[in-house]
Amino acid sequence: RTAFFYGAEEHVNELAVKRVSVEFPKLKIVGRVNGFVDPETVALPAIQKAGAEILMVALGQPKQELFMVRHK
């Protein structure tokens, strides 16, 4: 399985990826972008390019739900 992490502050995003990598060593992290970039010009192209099977989104409510509905 492959995963992409989108959201949170840069240091929190980085820490989450490190922790998940330790907890789930078979999961391949194919990319990550913090939640303080432009979603349309930075995050979405990075997510699409990575082609991950799992997308972890941490933008806070309701922003993350709105993002997921718009871009499913």
Contacts in CASP RR format, 6 or more apart in sequence:
PFRMAT RR
TARGET T0000
AUTHOR 0000-0000-0000
METHOD contacts of the structure
MODEL  1
RTAFFYGAEEHVNELAVKRVSVEFPKLKIVGRVNGFVDPETVALPAIQKA
GAEILMVALGQPKQELFMVRHK
1 26 0 8 1.000
1 27 0 8 1.000
1 28 0 8 1.000
1 53 0 8 1.000
1 54 0 8 1.000
2 27 0 8 1.000
2 28 0 8 1.000
2 29 0 8 1.000
2 30 0 8 1.000
2 50 0 8 1.000
2 51 0 8 1.000
2 52 0 8 1.000
2 53 0 8 1.000
2 54 0 8 1.000
3 20 0 8 1.000
3 27 0 8 1.000
3 28 0 8 1.000
3 29 0 8 1.000
3 30 0 8 1.000
3 52 0 8 1.000
3 53 0 8 1.000
3 54 0 8 1.000
3 55 0 8 1.000
3 56 0 8 1.000
4 29 0 8 1.000
4 30 0 8 1.000
4 31 0 8 1.000
4 32 0 8 1.000
4 33 0 8 1.000
4 46 0 8 1.000
4 47 0 8 1.000
4 50 0 8 1.000
4 51 0 8 1.000
4 52 0 8 1.000
4 54 0 8 1.000
4 55 0 8 1.000
4 56 0 8 1.000
5 13 0 8 1.000
5 16 0 8 1.000
5 17 0 8 1.000
5 20 0 8 1.000
5 29 0 8 1.000
5 31 0 8 1.000
5 32 0 8 1.000
5 33 0 8 1.000
5 56 0 8 1.000
5 58 0 8 1.000
6 32 0 8 1.000
6 33 0 8 1.000
6 35 0 8 1.000
6 43 0 8 1.000
6 47 0 8 1.000
6 55 0 8 1.000
6 56 0 8 1.000
6 57 0 8 1.000
6 58 0 8 1.000
6 59 0 8 1.000
7 13 0 8 1.000
7 33 0 8 1.000
7 34 0 8 1.000
7 35 0 8 1.000
7 43 0 8 1.000
7 57 0 8 1.000
7 58 0 8 1.000
7 59 0 8 1.000
7 64 0 8 1.000
8 16 0 8 1.000
8 34 0 8 1.000
8 35 0 8 1.000
8 58 0 8 1.000
9 34 0 8 1.000
9 35 0 8 1.000
9 36 0 8 1.000
10 34 0 8 1.000
10 36 0 8 1.000
12 34 0 8 1.000
12 58 0 8 1.000
13 32 0 8 1.000
13 33 0 8 1.000
13 34 0 8 1.000
13 35 0 8 1.000
13 58 0 8 1.000
14 32 0 8 1.000
16 56 0 8 1.000
16 58 0 8 1.000
17 29 0 8 1.000
17 31 0 8 1.000
17 32 0 8 1.000
20 27 0 8 1.000
20 29 0 8 1.000
21 27 0 8 1.000
21 29 0 8 1.000
27 54 0 8 1.000
30 50 0 8 1.000
30 51 0 8 1.000
30 52 0 8 1.000
31 46 0 8 1.000
31 50 0 8 1.000
31 52 0 8 1.000
33 42 0 8 1.000
33 43 0 8 1.000
33 46 0 8 1.000
33 47 0 8 1.000
35 43 0 8 1.000
35 58 0 8 1.000
35 59 0 8 1.000
37 43 0 8 1.000
39 67 0 8 1.000
44 71 0 8 1.000
47 55 0 8 1.000
47 71 0 8 1.000
55 68 0 8 1.000
57 64 0 8 1.000
57 67 0 8 1.000
57 68 0 8 1.000
58 64 0 8 1.000
59 67 0 8 1.000
END
